Amino acid sequence: MNRYDAVVVGSGHNALVTAAYLARAGWSVVVLEGNDRPGGLVRTDEVTVPGFRHDVYSSAHPLFTSGPAYAELGPELAACGLTYRDSPFSIGVSMPGAESAVFSTDAAANVAEADRLAPGDGAALAALLADFAPFAGPVFALFAADLADPGPTRIVHGLMHDDGHCSTFAQRFLRTSRDLLEHRFSSPVLRGLLAPWALHLGRGPDEANSAFWTLLTLVAVTTAGMPTPEGGSEQLARALTTLTERHGGRVETGRWVERVLVRDGLATGVRTADGEVVTAARAVVASVNPDQLYLKLLAHEDGVVPPVIRQQADEYRYGRGCVQLHLALSEPPRFEDERLTRTGLVHLTRGLDALSRSVNEAARGLLPARPTIAFDTPSTADPTRCPPGAAVARLQILDVPLRLRGDAAGEIDTRAGWTDDVKNAFADRVIGLAARHTPNLPGAIVGRHVIGPDDLARFNPNCGPGDPYGGSHELAQSYLLRPLPGQPSHRTVVPNLFMVGAATWPGHGVNGASGYIVADKLLTSGARTASRTV
């Protein structure tokens, strides 16, 4: 069979969410994935030593478990084998001089922790969350909606305006994370705890609008924790695949799509790399970035893509890169603050100013001399990841450039770009910095695997030259300017062709939201039928 109601191009978790919803509703659906397994950047492998299972790209899923797709599909996903585990503490920070802090899902404990760091910061934390509370409902409603639709447009207007003037929310929305943290908190440790989270959302602490995402992350991790699937992050992709197939859908791997086919103004299907035509009677859903969609998948269709859209797709920008060190450890890492060994994710940092400096170095194409390290050991919450008594660890560095122009420390020759030698030399630097926080780290390493921007680019076209967040999330390429100014939604220039994934709202992270939004559009408003065959 090569005729379906819907054809889904790519199998990132958002694509699988859409497929699962459509299949549950009785649509005939096929997902075509080029790689050997579905899931995109949700993948788990033994990349170091046999018996040690690492989340190769993404790991914890707080945005997904607190989102609308999981709220509705959670019981069925559990029946398909998805079980989440969590750590006692959600986030933590380790700074020089053995200064540290942790937050959990216990609001009172978090206020007490902030007060421990600096008297008065607990009250400031409570006040910050209280100030946001009136806006939480409208804001989180937008994460399940297409911003270009009339209802969300009214919500945005209401948030940004008050009695005919710009609102307090609008002013806070545009603030930098630095401005928020320095204005609210006196403790450099508390600032160091919260500031690095802007990086996980594709932003730096000195970028306009970064305060908004720092606050949203604070709300998410102190509400949902840092849940990780038992058995590895890929269990989410497996459960979504199983759910789709239980309802009659198909998920096929090794199936690269070369073209989206259009006739009479509607998408009628796709052509695969081996020449097979797979037709879609109702919709094509593409988990791709706009540059891929408009400059590759639709490039052969004369007159379909307006020149302004083609130009905007050609100007689609990618942000910073990512380096990940996967370590197999003979024993769990040891911190002076024992709580950090029981924390979902710990940042190893010298604080807000150091983070600002390393992000600036990356912006100038330099390997940072002292990067901020996101350090997590999923085996703490999920011991099935490794042999008893051992540990798996991931050291993620998000303040690195996509294209190298030098080394801020003047130690690594970067003229040849992201070579294995450069990645390993940088990994040595990162491990040396991490060892100042976890002294047993070097001696406990029994295997390591380094992933750089070049590896991301080879594995997943959605990473462009190596951006794990599917394109820059600077303010000029966010919200109604995403994915393109001329296409501020999940609908494309072809009426029954839709986009999902990190290039679309709400963007970055394992959240499932764009998959949910597109599924809702298709199931509530339907899709125009492509009545003619190709």
Order of alpha helices (4+ residues) and beta strands (2+ residues): beta-alpha-beta-beta-beta-alpha-alpha-beta-beta-beta-alpha-alpha-alpha-beta-beta-alpha-alpha-alpha-alpha-beta-alpha-beta-beta-beta-beta-alpha-beta-beta-alpha-beta-beta-beta-beta-alpha-alpha-beta-alpha-beta-alpha
